[in-house]
Amino acid sequence: MSAPLLIVTEAPVRPEAAEQAAKEWLGLHARRPSGAQLYRSVEGADALLELRPLDDLNQLPALREEWREQWDAVAPHLAGDFRRQVQEFVEAPKDIDTPLPATPYVQLRRVEVKPPVLDEYRAWRDRTIFETVRGADESEVWLAYHSLLSTDAGVLFVAGFSCEPERHNGIYKTPAYEAILEEVREKYIVPVGGEGGLFTKTYARIGD
């Protein structure tokens, strides 16, 4: 089953130091096995992403020492600071029997929903977004989280897939899905930034 809590850590890296940053980060995983996985952005900016499963918030204090080690090892190679957040699992149209996706690619899709219509939005997305996901073989994993401790408020979808990103993204670029996006913009989301409040980032898994 997917992780009940998810620590999402993103960090922009200097292009010339990207490989070394990844090496140092993976070294921390080897010394302190936690089930975390590391990814690198496949889009324009060089960035690393760590997804780490968490069972309980009581585990957070014990991570402070590890995060200090992470700073010492990785920070010299970064172009900006770590951005860390805790997400809480809500539901999954395509769940997994492991805490994190085992796919070569993950995609983070974020949207901020207006609080008064959150329940209505969840019912709506089950018959629209999730119905599209259930019918798409390319999307092997699709998990819905919600921000628990984060400056990026709202819904976070974690999609996992093995095909090339262009093929996977094609599922969500049809006229039918564009109509879904138009409806969510009009009815449910806070219209700030990105494509009317929608943000998508794609990463490739690195390491074991």
Salt bridges, closest charged atoms under 4 A:
GLU10 OE1 - LYS201 NZ 3.37
GLU16 OE2 - ARG14 NH1 2.52
GLU19 OE2 - ARG40 NH1 2.71
ASP46 OD1 - ARG40 NH2 2.69
GLU50 OE2 - HIS29 NE2 2.67
GLU65 OE2 - ARG32 NH2 3.30
GLU66 OE2 - ARG52 NH1 2.58
GLU69 OE2 - ARG32 NH2 2.84
GLU91 OE2 - ARG122 NE 3.34
GLU91 OE2 - ARG125 NH2 2.72
ASP126 OD1 - ARG134 NH2 2.59
GLU131 OE1 - ARG134 NH1 3.15
GLU138 OE2 - ARG167 NE 3.72
GLU183 OE2 - LYS187 NZ 2.94
